[in-house]
């Protein structure tokens, strides 16, 4: 039987992927939010499996290693809930209460810039732009302050989801090897090793490195902000550290929070900007290369392209924008690795040149 030409197989690939994606979306949306909870639990199990393997390498039995890691993790979460969460809620409430004064100060600053621009002959449409900007910011601040009570009121539902995720993560961690082996049996034999090794290397390495970087950056920012007595230091340090999980998002967060403080006190805004950049550069240049290395293997342009695509796909499949952003980079890296392997199989191998006759 004559095999189908390569161009025809590639041409049929896109419609088949589209049909399967449509069916998968219809199924996942019906079961939302459980697919998102399951993926979150799987990521947590991926992360917890690393210290478990480290303990097993030092003589611990697997069950004892899992129990030790789970107890230690729950202790850290409990400590954070007692010490950190009340400070975060308090500073968030203070920030929302101070938002009207900040918006008024921003409006005065924009009016001053408008007068300076008009006096030097710059376009007058700047006034309309500043007015629209202030209006939009005021609306966002009002909505955030109104929804704060709603967010706090949803604590019970959030707590239930957190408990479900943690329990599911523990069960996934207990059966990690058997679950991985069972899922790998559904793959063609020639692809099992490549797919499992790529997923393990990329997801475990990427998320473990990103979480460690987020914790280190948050701790460093918190120490520096507390030393400089920067307002809302705990909230901003945690926010900057959390956005490190998404490539390039922490830089935008630093600029944003610096602008918030700079509206009321330019000196404080500059101090936050400089200190955050210094700490971020120390983490990026000294710690990140040792943790991450070349795990992702994507060019910066492809990283930026994968983020909005991942966010959109996460929303379409009922997983959520945030989970889509978190999964975008490692999934794109795995797709690139597998696509390179497929391309090497489809492209004809060049035969070595024949030796010349004497």
HUTALIN-V922110 format. One record per backbone hydrogen bond with DSSP energy under -1.0 kcal/mol. NH is the residue of the N-H (numbers start at 0). CO is the residue of the C=O. E is the energy in kcal/mol with one decimal. If there is no record, write none. Layout:
NH,CO,E ; NH,CO,E
This chain:
8,4,-1.8 ; 9,5,-2.4 ; 10,6,-1.8 ; 11,7,-1.8 ; 15,11,-1.6 ; 16,12,-2.5 ; 17,13,-2.6 ; 18,14,-2.4 ; 19,15,-2.4 ; 20,16,-2.5 ; 21,17,-2.2 ; 22,18,-2.3 ; 23,19,-2.6 ; 24,20,-2.4 ; 25,21,-2.1 ; 26,22,-1.9 ; 27,23,-2.8 ; 28,24,-2.6 ; 33,30,-1.9 ; 36,32,-2.1 ; 37,33,-2.7 ; 38,34,-2.3 ; 39,35,-2.3 ; 40,36,-2.4 ; 41,37,-2.4 ; 42,38,-2.3 ; 43,39,-2.3 ; 44,40,-2.6 ; 45,41,-2.2 ; 46,42,-2.1 ; 47,43,-2.8 ; 48,44,-1.7 ; 51,47,-1.5 ; 52,48,-2.4 ; 53,49,-1.9 ; 54,50,-2.4 ; 55,51,-2.4 ; 56,52,-1.9 ; 57,54,-1.2 ; 58,55,-1.5 ; 59,54,-2.0 ; 64,60,-2.8 ; 65,61,-2.8 ; 66,62,-2.4 ; 67,63,-2.4 ; 68,64,-2.4 ; 69,65,-2.7 ; 70,66,-2.4 ; 71,67,-2.3 ; 72,68,-2.6 ; 73,69,-2.7 ; 74,70,-2.1 ; 75,71,-2.2 ; 76,72,-2.5 ; 77,73,-2.6 ; 78,74,-2.5 ; 79,75,-2.6 ; 80,76,-2.5 ; 81,77,-1.8 ; 82,78,-2.7 ; 83,79,-1.5 ; 84,79,-2.1 ; 87,83,-2.3 ; 88,84,-2.6 ; 89,85,-2.4 ; 90,86,-2.7 ; 91,87,-2.4 ; 92,88,-2.3 ; 93,89,-2.2 ; 94,90,-2.4 ; 95,91,-2.3 ; 96,92,-2.2 ; 97,93,-1.9 ; 101,97,-2.1 ; 102,98,-2.6 ; 103,99,-2.2 ; 104,100,-2.4 ; 105,101,-2.5 ; 106,102,-2.3 ; 107,103,-2.1 ; 108,104,-2.2 ; 109,105,-2.5 ; 110,106,-2.4 ; 111,107,-2.2 ; 112,108,-2.3 ; 113,109,-2.5 ; 114,110,-2.4 ; 115,111,-2.1 ; 116,112,-2.3 ; 117,113,-2.9 ; 118,114,-2.2 ; 120,117,-1.6 ; 121,116,-2.8 ; 126,123,-1.8 ; 128,124,-2.0 ; 129,125,-2.4 ; 130,126,-2.4 ; 131,127,-2.6 ; 132,128,-2.2 ; 133,129,-2.5 ; 134,130,-2.3 ; 135,131,-2.5 ; 136,132,-2.5 ; 137,133,-2.5 ; 138,134,-2.1 ; 139,135,-2.4 ; 140,136,-2.6 ; 141,137,-2.3 ; 142,138,-2.4 ; 143,139,-2.4 ; 144,140,-2.3 ; 145,141,-2.1 ; 146,142,-2.0 ; 150,146,-2.8 ; 151,147,-2.4 ; 152,148,-2.3 ; 153,149,-1.1 ; 154,151,-1.2 ; 157,153,-2.2 ; 158,154,-2.8 ; 159,155,-2.2 ; 160,156,-2.1 ; 161,157,-2.5 ; 162,158,-2.4 ; 163,159,-2.5 ; 164,160,-2.6 ; 165,161,-2.6 ; 166,162,-2.6 ; 167,163,-2.6 ; 168,164,-2.5 ; 169,165,-2.1 ; 170,166,-2.1 ; 171,167,-2.6 ; 172,168,-2.2 ; 173,169,-2.2 ; 174,170,-1.9 ; 175,172,-1.0 ; 178,174,-2.6 ; 179,175,-2.5 ; 180,176,-2.4 ; 181,177,-2.3 ; 182,178,-2.4 ; 183,179,-2.1 ; 184,180,-1.1 ; 185,182,-1.3 ; 186,183,-1.6 ; 190,187,-1.6 ; 191,187,-1.0 ; 194,190,-2.7 ; 195,191,-2.5 ; 196,192,-2.2 ; 197,193,-2.4 ; 198,194,-2.6 ; 199,195,-2.4 ; 200,196,-2.6 ; 201,197,-2.6 ; 202,198,-2.3 ; 203,199,-1.3 ; 204,200,-1.2 ; 205,201,-2.8 ; 206,202,-2.3 ; 207,203,-2.0 ; 208,204,-2.1 ; 209,205,-2.7 ; 210,206,-2.7 ; 211,207,-2.1 ; 212,208,-2.4 ; 213,209,-2.5 ; 214,210,-2.4 ; 215,211,-2.7 ; 216,212,-3.0 ; 217,213,-2.5 ; 218,214,-2.4 ; 219,215,-2.6 ; 220,216,-2.9 ; 221,217,-2.7 ; 222,218,-2.2 ; 223,219,-2.3 ; 224,220,-3.2 ; 225,221,-2.1 ; 226,222,-1.9 ; 227,223,-2.4 ; 229,224,-2.4 ; 232,229,-1.1 ; 235,231,-2.6 ; 236,232,-2.4 ; 237,233,-2.3 ; 238,234,-2.2 ; 239,235,-2.6 ; 240,236,-2.3 ; 241,237,-2.7 ; 242,238,-2.1 ; 244,241,-1.7 ; 245,242,-1.4 ; 248,245,-1.8 ; 251,247,-1.1 ; 252,248,-2.2 ; 253,249,-2.4 ; 254,250,-1.9 ; 255,251,-2.2 ; 256,252,-2.8 ; 257,253,-2.0 ; 258,254,-2.0 ; 259,255,-1.9 ; 260,256,-2.1 ; 261,257,-2.6 ; 262,258,-1.3 ; 264,260,-2.8 ; 268,264,-2.1 ; 269,265,-2.3 ; 270,266,-2.4 ; 271,267,-2.5 ; 272,268,-2.3 ; 273,269,-2.9 ; 274,270,-2.5 ; 275,271,-2.5 ; 276,272,-2.1 ; 277,273,-2.4 ; 278,274,-2.5 ; 279,275,-2.6 ; 280,276,-2.5 ; 281,277,-2.1 ; 282,278,-2.2 ; 283,279,-2.7 ; 284,280,-2.8 ; 285,281,-2.0 ; 287,282,-3.1 ; 290,286,-1.6 ; 291,287,-3.2 ; 294,291,-1.1 ; 302,298,-1.9 ; 303,299,-2.3 ; 304,300,-1.9 ; 305,301,-2.3 ; 306,302,-1.3 ; 308,304,-1.3 ; 309,305,-2.7 ; 310,306,-2.4 ; 311,307,-2.4 ; 312,308,-2.6 ; 313,309,-2.3 ; 314,310,-1.8 ; 315,311,-2.4 ; 316,312,-2.4 ; 318,313,-2.6 ; 319,313,-1.7 ; 323,319,-1.9 ; 324,320,-2.3 ; 325,321,-2.3 ; 326,322,-2.0 ; 327,323,-1.1 ; 330,326,-2.2 ; 331,327,-2.4 ; 332,328,-2.3 ; 333,329,-2.3 ; 334,330,-2.6 ; 335,331,-2.2 ; 336,332,-2.2 ; 337,333,-2.5 ; 338,334,-2.8 ; 339,335,-2.4 ; 340,336,-1.6 ; 341,337,-2.4 ; 342,338,-2.7 ; 343,339,-2.0 ; 344,340,-1.4 ; 345,341,-2.3 ; 346,342,-2.7
